[in-house]
Amino acid sequence: MAFSEKGAVVRLLWVENHAVFARMTGRQFLAGHDLTVVPSLALARETLAARTFDAVLLDYDLDDGKGASLVEFIRQLPTVPILVRVSRLLF
């Protein structure tokens, strides 16, 4: 799937433990895509083992560890998704 295709639905996994932030941002910016949100590294590993994604949006600071610890797992997948580091800004 080419990301440049107009109207293409992208399969996204978002590893984010702030449910309100993920829900609001998902509705506003990612509503046209197949978005799966998981709140932990453990659930992210399970989900990545079960499904294929085009991209993974990865928060840095999660309740069960740092998002960076998932990078090597992602690189070992049969189909490696694009990896995007995302973080919520605190004001």
Protein Blocks (a to p, Z undefined) as FASTA:
>chain_A
ZZklghiacddddddfblklmmmmmmmmmmmpccdddfbfklmmmmmmmpccfbdcddfb
dfkbcfklmmmmmmmpmbacdddddddddZZ
